[in-house]
Structures are given as C-alpha cells and as structure tokens.
Amino acid sequence: MRDRPATPALRRARALRDRAVRLHLAGRYREANAAYAASARVLRRAGPQATDELAAVLAAQAEAQHELGDRGAALDLANAACALVARRRGDTARRLRARALGVLGNLHRTAGDYPRAARALRRALTLARVADTPPRDTAIAMNNLGMLYKYTGQFARAEALYRASLALTRRVCGAEHPDMASLYHNLGGLAYIRGRYRTAERWGRASLELRTRLLGANHVVVAADAAALAASLDRLGRHAEAQRLYARVLATFRRRYGDPHHEIAINLNNLGASLYAEGKLSAAAVQYRAALQMQQRLFGPAHIDVALTANNLGILYAKQKRYRLALHHVDRARQILVDRLGPRHPRARAVSDNWRALCGLARPAPPRRGRR
C-alpha cells in the first residue's frame, strides 16, 4: 500500500503501526496490541482518507489479540476490518479485503467453525489471485486455505495448496524467509496427521532450524516449531527427546503468555500423550486433566480441542480399567466431533470406534445367580 502525503497525525499513526509490526514479529504481542490500538485511535480521527490504513491496522491487531488468547476481541477487530473495505473499489481495497478475510477465516478455523472459515478463506484466495495482487499475498492465502483443508480432512487439497504456496514463496521471498519456515511447519503437520512421521520430522527440523536462525531460540514461534517436532518424535518412539522439547516449549509459552492460553493447553495435552506412550499413566492423567480444564475455560464445553483431550483422557482411564469414567469422556468427545465435523470425518470416525469398543466394557455385568 503506497503511503499518501501525510499530515502530522497520519505520520504519528504510521509510526505507531510500524512499531507494532516490529513488536509483533518479535513475539511481544501484548506491546504490539497496545501499539496497534494507539495507531487505530489516531487513524479513526483522521477521517475517510485513512480508511484503508485503519483496516490494515485492525486486521493486524486481530492477529495480536488472537495470540494473546482473546478470540472474542480478535473476531470483533477482524470483522471491523472487513466491514471497512467491503464496498471500496480498487487494487488496494481488494488486497485489504483478502488480508482481512484471511485473518477472519483463520480465527473461525481456530474456533472450530469450519463452514464460516471456508467461506472467508476461499473468498480471500479468489481476491488474492487477481493479477495486481502481490504474489506473497497469494501465497499466504493459499497457505491459509491449506490449513483449513488439513483440519477438515481434505489432505490432498491441503498438500497441493501448501506446495504451491511454498514454490511461490521461495520465488518471491527467497529460501531464508519466515514464510518458508511456516510452510515447512505446515507440511510437517500434514505429514504427521497422515501418519508419515519420518517425513513430519524432516519438515519439522527444517522449520525449527530456519526459524531459530531468523528469530533466535527463545521466540514463541520457534517454540511452536519445537512443539510440532516433539509430536513427531513421540510417534517415532523418542519420548525423552520429545519431553525435553515440551518442557522448553511450555516454559517459553508461560513466560510469554501466562496461564491460561491455548498454546499451553495444546502442549499440556501433547506432553500427556508422550507420558502415556511411556506407560506413565498417572503423570499423563495430570497433564490431560490440566489441558482439559484450561481448554474448557478458554473455549467452552463443545470445542474440538476439548473433544480431542477428553478422548485422550478416556483412553487413559480405559487403560487403568476405569471403564465407566473412560466411556463418559470418550462419549463426550464423540458427540462434539460428530456435531462439529460430521460423522465421516477421520477424527470423528476414530473416536466413534473408541466409543463402540468401550460400550461393552463399561456395561455392568449381569448379576450372577447363586447356587441352589
């Protein structure tokens, strides 16, 4: 977006915006959010000439609010950004609509509202593919829609979009760019969910190494890469290495975010899975219960992440032969996943299979007849 000759107020707003972007890239989300908010206040006072810039700032602030765990505020900001540019014409407005819709779609995806996410992200990619849109914006829109396809079980579509985005990003940004690390991370996550754990490890290491070079070992995004790699290592039976990574990840997230936060909840669940795989059931149950409590507090009782952790806890209880408690948790997970994803989704089918297996085990045995 080309800056027009600026009044002192606009120069002040842009300086605040630029500071917010630097803080955001450094993972200092609380400070970035405050700087975005200050920039937006100045831009609102500047009137219609600042509409496009205000939309861009609100979309970026929505991402910072999401990182801070405030999804409600993030959605409000993303919707406001979309509304500002919904009826504006021209290449700049089209680019801003694609950007704001991408942010909005990602927020709906993380909330588990996949139909709304699909509408926003497909529209964003359509807008971003217009010839005058910068290629990096198109690559980002491809990546965003690819993430949604992964979560909805459309793995071939997800991989096609990730690889197209990777090729375009390498061409326009070069190999040593943060967007490349994000795509390595996402390709690793896709390989993981398809059961291709060695491939997932390779992508995960590529992401972690590149991002560490670019951002340093203590950045929160580097911690997210380490968490993804740890999950692959667990599946390959390298539990001690995975657990060391999880401990590092949780320390970074707690230092940066504080409890509760969705990244902390995810990694408590993953640490529980690692301990479970080693047969340390009591220690695993502690982590699962902490994750479940945090997810319910953050997302409410019917979120997909709640279902996945409830299923894990139920399977653990079954291993301890506490079958009624196991059935309670797995049935809850089944109902959430079938309702949110549909009965044919791979996750819903897997948890439904768990539920059917537990039904017979949890059913009380018929009374035994005494001898006459």
C-alpha positions in Angstrom: 0.0 0.0 0.0 1.5 3.3 -1.1 1.6 6.0 1.6 0.0 9.3 0.5 1.5 12.6 1.6 0.8 12.6 5.3 -0.5 15.0 7.9 1.3 15.0 11.3 -1.5 12.8 12.6 -1.0 10.2 9.9 2.7 10.2 10.3 2.1 9.5 14.0 -0.3 6.7 13.2 2.1 5.1 10.8 5.0 5.3 13.2 2.8 3.5 15.8 1.8 0.9 13.2 5.5 0.3 12.2 6.4 -0.1 15.9 3.5 -2.5 16.4 4.7 -4.6 13.4 8.3 -4.8 14.8 6.9 -5.9 18.2 4.6 -8.4 16.6 7.4 -10.0 14.7 9.5 -10.2 17.9 6.7 -12.1 19.6 5.9 -9.3 22.0 2.2 -9.5 21.4 0.9 -7.5 24.4 3.0 -4.5 23.5 2.2 -4.9 19.8 -1.5 -4.9 20.6 -1.2 -1.7 22.5 0.7 0.0 19.6 -1.9 -1.2 17.1 -4.7 0.1 19.2 -2.9 3.5 19.6 -2.4 3.7 15.8 -6.1 2.8 15.2 -7.2 5.6 17.5 -5.3 8.2 15.5 -6.5 6.8 12.2 -10.1 6.9 13.3 -9.7 10.6 14.0 -8.1 11.2 10.6 -11.4 10.5 8.8 -12.2 8.8 5.4 -8.7 9.3 3.9 -7.3 6.8 6.5 -9.9 4.1 6.0 -7.6 1.7 4.1 -4.8 2.1 6.6 -7.2 1.6 9.5 -8.5 -1.7 8.0 -4.9 -2.9 7.7 -4.1 -2.0 11.3 -7.3 -3.6 12.7 -6.6 -6.9 10.8 -3.1 -7.0 12.2 -4.3 -6.2 15.7 -6.8 -9.0 15.4 -3.9 -11.4 15.0 -2.1 -10.0 18.0 -5.3 -10.3 20.1 -5.6 -14.0 19.0 -2.0 -14.6 20.1 -3.0 -13.2 23.5 -5.9 -15.7 23.7 -8.7 -13.2 23.4 -10.7 -14.7 20.5 -13.8 -12.6 21.0 -11.8 -9.3 20.7 -9.9 -10.7 17.7 -13.1 -11.6 15.9 -14.6 -8.1 16.5 -11.4 -6.5 15.1 -11.3 -8.8 12.0 -15.0 -8.2 11.3 -14.5 -4.4 11.6 -11.6 -4.6 9.2 -13.7 -6.5 6.7 -16.6 -4.0 7.0 -14.3 -1.0 6.4 -13.2 -2.3 2.9 -16.2 -4.3 1.9 -17.6 -1.8 -0.6 -14.4 0.0 -1.5 -13.0 -0.3 -5.1 -9.5 -0.5 -6.4 -6.5 -2.8 -6.1 -5.6 -1.6 -2.6 -9.1 -2.3 -1.3 -9.1 -5.7 -2.9 -5.8 -6.6 -1.3 -7.0 -5.4 2.1 -10.2 -7.4 1.7 -8.2 -10.5 1.0 -6.0 -9.8 4.0 -8.9 -9.1 6.4 -10.8 -12.2 5.2 -7.8 -14.3 5.7 -7.5 -13.2 9.3 -11.2 -13.7 9.9 -11.1 -17.1 8.3 -8.2 -18.2 10.4 -10.0 -17.1 13.5 -13.1 -19.1 12.6 -10.9 -22.1 11.9 -9.2 -22.0 15.3 -12.6 -21.7 16.9 -13.8 -24.8 15.1 -16.3 -23.0 12.9 -15.2 -24.6 9.6 -18.1 -23.5 7.4 -17.5 -19.8 8.1 -13.8 -20.3 7.8 -14.2 -21.9 4.4 -16.4 -19.0 3.1 -13.9 -16.4 4.2 -10.7 -18.2 3.1 -12.0 -19.2 -0.3 -13.1 -15.6 -1.0 -9.7 -14.4 0.3 -7.8 -16.7 -2.2 -10.1 -15.6 -5.1 -9.3 -12.0 -4.3 -5.6 -12.6 -3.8 -5.3 -14.4 -7.2 -6.2 -11.2 -9.1 -3.2 -10.2 -11.3 -2.4 -6.9 -9.5 -2.2 -8.6 -6.0 1.4 -9.1 -4.8 2.5 -12.7 -5.1 3.3 -13.1 -1.4 -0.4 -12.2 -0.6 -1.5 -15.0 -2.9 1.0 -17.5 -1.2 -0.4 -16.5 2.2 -4.0 -17.0 1.1 -3.1 -20.5 -0.3 -1.4 -21.4 2.9 -4.4 -20.3 5.0 -6.9 -22.3 2.9 -4.5 -25.3 3.0 -4.6 -25.2 6.8 -8.4 -25.4 6.7 -8.3 -28.3 4.3 -6.0 -30.1 6.7 -8.4 -29.6 9.6 -11.4 -30.8 7.6 -9.6 -34.0 6.4 -9.1 -32.9 2.8 -5.4 -33.8 2.8 -4.6 -33.9 -0.9 -6.1 -30.4 -1.4 -4.1 -29.2 1.6 -0.8 -30.6 0.3 -1.4 -29.1 -3.2 -2.0 -25.7 -1.7 1.0 -25.9 0.7 3.3 -26.9 -2.1 2.0 -24.2 -4.5 2.5 -21.7 -1.7 6.0 -23.0 -1.0 7.1 -22.7 -4.6 5.7 -19.2 -4.9 7.1 -18.1 -1.6 10.6 -19.4 -2.5 10.4 -17.5 -5.8 9.3 -14.1 -4.4 10.8 -14.1 -0.9 13.8 -16.4 -1.1 14.8 -19.5 0.9 15.7 -17.6 4.2 12.3 -16.1 4.9 9.9 -16.7 7.8 7.1 -17.6 5.5 9.2 -20.6 4.3 9.5 -21.8 7.9 5.8 -21.5 8.3 5.2 -23.7 5.3 7.8 -26.3 6.4 5.9 -26.3 9.7 2.5 -26.9 8.0 3.8 -29.6 5.6 5.2 -31.3 8.7 1.8 -31.1 10.4 0.1 -32.5 7.4 2.5 -35.4 7.2 2.0 -36.1 10.9 -1.8 -36.3 10.6 -1.4 -38.7 7.7 0.9 -41.0 9.8 4.1 -40.1 7.9 6.1 -39.4 10.9 9.6 -39.5 9.5 8.6 -37.0 6.8 7.0 -34.9 9.5 10.2 -35.0 11.5 12.2 -33.8 8.4 9.8 -30.9 7.8 9.7 -30.1 11.5 13.5 -29.9 11.8 13.7 -27.7 8.7 11.2 -25.3 10.2 12.9 -25.2 13.6 16.4 -24.7 12.2 15.4 -21.9 9.8 13.2 -20.1 12.3 15.9 -20.4 15.0 18.4 -18.7 12.6 16.0 -16.0 11.8 14.4 -15.3 15.2 16.6 -16.8 17.9 16.0 -19.8 20.2 13.6 -18.1 22.7 11.0 -16.8 20.3 7.4 -18.0 20.8 7.1 -19.1 17.1 10.3 -21.1 17.5 8.6 -22.8 20.5 5.6 -23.7 18.3 8.0 -25.3 15.8 9.7 -27.3 18.6 6.3 -28.5 19.8 5.5 -29.8 16.3 8.8 -31.6 16.1 8.2 -33.1 19.6 4.9 -34.6 18.4 6.7 -36.4 15.5 9.5 -37.6 17.8 6.9 -39.1 20.1 5.4 -41.1 17.3 8.8 -42.4 16.4 9.3 -43.6 20.0 11.8 -41.0 21.0 9.9 -39.9 24.1 12.7 -38.5 26.3 13.8 -36.1 23.5 10.1 -35.1 22.9 9.5 -34.4 26.6 12.6 -32.2 26.8 11.2 -30.2 23.9 7.8 -30.0 25.5 9.3 -28.7 28.8 11.2 -26.0 26.8 8.0 -25.1 24.9 5.8 -24.8 27.9 8.4 -22.6 29.7 8.5 -20.3 26.7 4.8 -20.0 26.4 4.2 -19.5 30.1 6.8 -16.8 30.2 5.4 -15.0 27.2 1.6 -15.6 27.6 0.9 -16.6 31.2 -1.9 -19.1 32.0 -4.4 -19.8 30.5 -3.5 -19.8 26.9 -4.5 -22.2 24.0 -0.9 -23.0 23.1 -0.2 -24.0 26.7 -3.3 -26.2 26.7 -2.3 -27.9 23.5 1.2 -28.7 24.8 -0.1 -30.0 28.1 -2.2 -32.4 26.1 0.8 -33.4 24.0 3.0 -33.9 27.0 0.3 -36.1 28.5 0.3 -38.2 25.3 4.1 -38.6 25.5 3.9 -39.7 29.1 1.1 -42.1 28.2 3.1 -43.6 25.4 5.8 -44.4 28.0 3.3 -46.1 30.3 3.4 -43.3 32.9 -0.3 -43.2 33.3 -0.7 -41.2 36.5 1.7 -38.5 35.3 -0.1 -38.4 31.9 -3.5 -38.0 33.5 -2.3 -35.0 35.4 -1.3 -33.3 32.2 -4.5 -34.3 30.4 -6.8 -33.0 33.2 -4.9 -29.7 33.3 -5.2 -29.3 29.5 -8.9 -30.2 29.6 -9.7 -27.7 32.3 -7.8 -25.0 30.5 -9.5 -25.7 27.2 -12.9 -25.6 28.7 -12.1 -22.3 30.4 -10.8 -20.8 27.1 -13.2 -22.3 24.5 -16.3 -23.6 26.4 -17.5 -27.2 26.6 -18.1 -28.0 22.9 -14.8 -27.1 21.2 -12.9 -29.6 19.0 -9.8 -29.3 21.2 -11.9 -30.2 24.2 -13.1 -33.3 22.4 -9.6 -34.4 21.5 -8.3 -34.1 25.0 -11.4 -35.7 26.5 -10.9 -38.7 24.2 -7.2 -39.0 25.3 -8.2 -38.9 28.9 -10.9 -41.5 28.3 -8.5 -43.9 26.6 -6.1 -43.5 29.6 -8.9 -44.3 32.0 -9.7 -47.4 29.9 -6.0 -48.5 30.3 -6.5 -48.1 34.0 -9.7 -50.3 33.7 -11.9 -47.4 34.9 -14.3 -48.1 32.1 -17.3 -46.0 33.1 -15.2 -43.0 33.5 -13.5 -43.8 30.2 -16.8 -44.1 28.4 -18.1 -40.8 29.8 -15.1 -38.9 28.4 -15.0 -40.7 25.0 -18.7 -40.3 24.5 -18.5 -36.6 25.2 -15.6 -36.4 22.6 -17.7 -38.4 20.1 -20.7 -36.2 20.4 -18.7 -33.0 19.9 -16.7 -34.3 16.9 -19.7 -35.7 15.1 -21.6 -32.5 15.7 -18.8 -30.2 14.6 -17.1 -32.2 11.9 -19.7 -34.7 10.7 -19.7 -38.5 11.2 -17.5 -39.2 8.3 -14.5 -37.1 9.3 -11.4 -39.2 10.2 -11.3 -37.9 13.8 -15.0 -38.4 14.4 -14.8 -41.9 13.0 -11.8 -42.8 15.1 -13.4 -41.6 18.3 -16.7 -43.3 17.5 -14.7 -46.5 17.1 -13.2 -45.9 20.6 -16.7 -45.3 22.0 -18.1 -48.6 20.5 -15.2 -50.6 21.9 -15.8 -49.1 25.3 -19.6 -49.6 25.4 -19.3 -53.3 26.1 -16.5 -52.9 28.7 -18.4 -50.2 30.6 -21.7 -52.0 30.6 -22.3 -53.6 34.1 -22.1 -57.4 34.1 -25.4 -59.2 34.7 -26.0 -60.4 38.3 -24.6 -63.8 38.9 -27.1 -66.4 40.1 -26.2 -68.1 43.3 -26.1 -71.9 43.6 -29.1 -73.7 45.0 
